[in-house]
Amino acid sequence: MTAGTETLWEDLVSTALVGTGKRPVPGVDKSSALGAAVDGIGREDSAERLLDLAALALVHRRAGRRPGTGATPLPACAPDPRPAVPERARGRLRLLLGSSTGDRRTAIAELLPEWLAEARARGFRAPESELPELLDTARSHSELRTDVAALAGARGRWLARLNPDWAWAARVAAADVAEDPASSSPADEGIWQHGLFGERLAHLTALRQRDPAAARDLLARTWREEPAEDRAQFLAVLRTGLSPDDEPFLEAALDDRGKAVRAGAAALLSTLPESALARRMAERARACVRRDGAAAVVVLPPEVCDEAMRRDGIAGTSPTGREERAWWLGEIVAATPLSLWADVFRETPDRILRRRLPRRWAEDIRDGWARAAVAQGDADWARAQVGRGAPTRLLSVLPADERAGHVAEHVAEHGLSEAFQLLAGCPAVWPKVLGRAVVEALARAARESAYPWSFSGVTGLAARSLDPALATEIEGLAGAAGEDGYWGRAFADLAATLRERAVMRTEFDE
């Protein structure tokens, strides 16, 4: 697109806004790109001439610009040695991506995630002709990005550098590079110095997964020149492969001028049980929480938040509105290694949690223990707290099958009306015990004529998470509920999706 065409377009728009009666139709330079075409416009009516000119100018704007000379060719994309997706599976992908608007939303929500996961698990690469559509789809459906980036591989990263709309691919493709170091291109070596932030973050993430020490050293070399917001996000990458070797770097980051950086460094150090910060927190915790006989706990929160506490990531003022001493107490407990409490109480987590806590501080102590269990990935402490009114995020620490068992018990006891988040946190395909609990809860809701919109999210989740082998049973529920009612249609749609998923899997066996 030439500068003259762009100027003409702006003049045409201005004239159209005020009207040709107040402003004449712009003239066109005969030597310009539009000059020859304009000679064919002979309308006397100024409004018609304006519209004709606008049509021509619009075509020129969309056509881009004239070919230039002396341009440097793009570097070739690195080869992808993975096998191509079988033709039937490829045809399925085209159908999923090319469905009509309503059907497409359903396909993306219920079928595309499984297609992507299945293709990735079998070691295929994404079909080249569908890559642009896949990258566009994942742009607006972030839950698909990890699988799309992995399937897109080197070609996807190559394409992403050419289109700002696909910049997300550079940020999430790092795992694919880390799994196959040979898949990184020579251009990746200069990304840390010259790349966009997303590309640099992806490069650091991939390097951290391959060589943690090299990634830390790379970050240290440019640390002082990075903006505070970028430092905080780069620091979070160190959670992968975190080890005592990272402590000196993180300890220095506690004095960073960026608040988010200091908080991030403290959070990482608190998960290293032998770090100096963890020991400092343990000393504070010993002073705050002690056993009281066989069944109680003495709690003495800090009186002030001193400079040392603030350096270790404890804010002087509670951002939650909690009483300050309660806030400080909870932060100390959350950052203390859980192994300390076995030494303090000489008991298992389950017995410690049975002890009587002072009412004023009980919520902060229990919340701190729950946060510590999640941050430190301690399944014993998480297991002991699940079912005691503790936050559901504790389930993420448990093994997948055990997590599914807890959710199945919740569904069986309380139904599905408040179970969506719990179900979404379980791995797909749901284990048999969880699938059975969900089907029985749906059948019970249908028998009781429960309000259907309360379950629309769960039925959509079930469509992509239930074992397809349950299709026959779901069809039976559809027949019992009747074809004309909501539940009959919902069960019929659910069964149809399960059967479609079963067929989709076989298409990868070609």
Residue pairs with C-beta under 8 A, 6 or more apart in sequence:
1 60
1 61
1 63
1 64
1 65
2 32
2 33
2 60
2 65
2 66
4 29
4 32
4 33
4 34
5 32
5 33
5 34
5 57
5 60
5 61
6 61
8 26
8 28
8 32
8 34
8 53
8 57
9 54
9 57
9 58
9 61
11 26
12 25
12 26
12 50
12 53
12 54
12 57
14 23
15 23
15 24
15 25
15 26
15 50
16 50
16 54
20 46
20 47
20 50
24 46
25 46
25 49
25 50
25 53
26 53
28 34
28 35
28 38
28 53
29 35
30 38
30 39
33 60
33 66
34 56
34 57
34 60
37 56
38 53
38 56
41 49
41 52
41 53
41 56
43 49
43 52
74 162
75 185
75 186
75 187
77 154
77 155
77 158
77 185
78 154
78 155
78 158
78 183
78 184
78 185
79 154
80 125
80 153
80 154
80 155
80 183
82 123
82 124
82 125
82 153
83 123
83 124
83 125
84 90
84 124
84 125
84 127
85 93
85 119
85 124
85 125
85 126
85 127
85 508
86 507
86 508
86 509
86 510
87 510
88 507
88 510
89 115
89 119
89 124
89 504
89 507
89 508
89 510
90 127
90 130
91 507
92 115
92 504
92 507
93 115
93 127
93 130
94 130
95 107
96 104
96 107
96 108
96 111
96 112
96 115
97 104
97 112
97 130
97 133
97 134
97 137
98 104
98 133
99 106
99 107
108 137
108 141
108 144
109 460
109 463
109 464
110 460
110 463
110 464
110 497
111 464
111 497
111 500
111 501
111 504
112 137
112 144
113 143
113 144
113 147
113 428
113 464
114 428
114 464
114 501
114 504
115 504
116 144
116 147
116 148
116 151
117 147
118 504
118 505
118 508
119 126
119 147
119 151
119 508
120 147
120 150
120 151
122 508
124 151
124 508
125 151
125 152
125 153
125 155
126 134
126 148
126 151
126 152
126 153
126 155
126 156
128 155
131 152
131 155
131 156
131 159
132 159
134 148
134 151
134 152
135 148
135 152
135 156
135 159
135 160
135 163
135 165
135 166
135 169
136 165
136 166
137 144
137 148
138 144
138 145
138 148
138 149
138 168
138 169
139 165
139 166
139 168
142 168
145 168
145 169
145 172
146 172
146 175
148 156
148 169
149 156
149 157
149 169
149 172
149 173
149 175
149 176
150 173
150 175
150 176
152 159
152 169
152 173
153 173
153 176
153 183
154 183
154 184
154 185
156 166
156 169
156 173
157 169
157 170
157 173
157 177
157 185
158 185
159 166
159 169
160 166
160 167
160 168
160 169
160 170
160 173
161 170
161 199
167 196
167 198
167 199
168 198
170 195
170 196
170 198
170 199
170 202
171 198
171 199
171 201
171 202
172 202
173 202
174 201
174 202
174 203
174 205
174 206
174 209
175 205
175 206
175 209
176 183
177 183
177 184
177 188
177 202
177 206
178 205
178 206
178 209
178 210
181 210
184 206
188 203
191 199
191 200
191 203
192 200
192 203
192 204
192 218
192 222
195 203
197 230
201 233
201 234
201 237
204 215
204 218
204 219
204 234
204 237
205 237
205 240
207 214
207 215
207 218
208 215
208 216
208 237
208 238
208 240
208 241
209 240
209 241
212 238
212 240
212 241
212 243
212 245
212 246
213 245
215 237
215 238
215 241
216 238
216 245
216 246
216 249
219 234
219 235
219 237
219 238
219 249
220 249
223 231
226 234
228 256
228 257
228 258
228 260
228 261
229 258
229 260
231 256
231 258
231 261
232 258
232 260
232 261
232 264
235 250
235 253
235 261
235 264
235 265
235 268
236 264
238 246
238 249
238 250
238 268
239 268
239 271
242 268
242 271
242 272
243 272
244 272
244 274
244 275
246 268
246 272
247 269
247 272
247 275
247 276
250 265
250 268
250 269
250 275
251 265
251 269
251 275
251 276
251 277
253 261
253 262
253 264
253 265
254 262
254 265
254 266
254 269
254 277
254 311
254 312
254 313
255 262
255 311
256 262
256 265
262 311
262 313
263 313
265 313
266 277
266 312
266 313
266 335
267 313
267 335
267 375
269 275
269 276
269 277
269 278
270 277
270 278
270 281
270 313
270 334
270 335
270 336
270 375
271 375
271 376
272 278
273 337
273 339
273 376
277 312
277 313
277 335
278 335
278 336
278 337
280 308
280 312
281 312
281 332
281 335
281 336
281 337
282 336
282 337
282 340
284 302
284 309
284 332
284 336
285 332
285 333
285 336
285 340
285 344
286 340
286 344
287 300
288 299
288 300
288 301
288 302
288 329
288 332
288 333
289 297
289 298
289 299
289 300
289 333
289 344
289 365
290 297
290 298
290 300
290 344
291 297
291 298
291 344
291 345
291 355
292 298
295 354
295 355
295 356
296 355
296 356
296 357
297 355
297 356
297 357
297 358
297 365
298 358
299 329
299 357
299 358
299 360
299 361
299 365
301 325
301 326
301 328
301 329
301 361
302 309
302 325
302 328
302 329
302 332
303 325
305 314
305 315
305 316
305 324
305 328
309 328
310 316
312 335
313 331
313 335
314 328
314 331
314 332
314 335
315 327
315 331
316 324
317 324
318 324
318 326
318 327
320 327
322 330
322 364
326 360
326 361
326 363
326 364
327 364
329 361
329 364
329 365
329 368
330 364
330 365
330 367
330 368
330 371
331 368
332 368
333 364
333 365
333 368
333 369
333 372
334 367
334 368
334 369
334 371
334 372
334 375
335 372
336 368
336 372
337 372
337 376
338 349
338 369
338 372
338 373
338 376
338 378
338 381
341 349
341 352
341 369
342 348
345 351
345 352
345 355
348 380
348 384
349 380
349 381
349 383
349 384
349 385
350 384
352 384
353 366
353 369
353 384
353 385
353 388
357 365
357 366
366 385
366 388
366 390
367 391
369 381
369 385
370 385
370 390
370 391
370 393
370 394
372 378
372 381
373 381
373 382
373 385
373 394
373 397
374 382
374 393
374 394
374 396
374 397
377 397
378 397
379 397
379 398
379 399
382 394
382 395
382 397
382 398
383 398
383 402
385 394
386 394
386 395
386 398
386 406
387 406
392 421
392 422
392 425
395 403
395 406
395 407
395 422
395 425
396 403
396 425
398 406
400 426
400 427
400 431
401 431
403 425
403 426
404 426
404 427
404 430
404 431
404 433
404 434
405 431
405 433
405 434
407 419
407 422
407 423
407 425
407 426
407 434
407 437
408 433
408 434
408 436
408 437
409 437
410 419
410 422
411 419
411 422
411 423
411 434
411 437
411 438
411 441
412 437
412 440
412 441
415 441
415 444
415 445
416 438
416 441
416 442
416 445
416 454
416 455
416 458
417 454
417 455
419 441
419 458
420 457
420 458
420 461
423 430
423 434
423 438
423 458
423 461
423 465
424 461
426 434
426 465
428 464
428 465
429 435
429 465
429 466
429 467
430 438
430 465
430 466
430 467
432 467
435 465
435 466
435 467
435 470
438 458
438 462
438 466
439 466
439 470
439 473
439 474
439 477
442 455
442 458
442 459
442 462
442 477
442 491
443 477
445 455
445 487
446 477
446 480
446 481
446 487
446 491
449 487
452 486
452 487
452 490
455 490
459 490
459 493
459 494
462 494
463 493
463 494
463 497
463 498
464 497
464 501
466 474
466 494
466 498
467 498
468 498
468 499
468 501
468 502
468 505
469 502
470 498
471 495
471 498
471 499
471 502
472 495
474 491
474 494
474 495
474 498
475 491
475 492
475 495
477 487
477 491
478 488
478 489
478 491
478 492
478 494
478 495
479 488
481 487
481 488
481 491
482 488
483 489
483 492
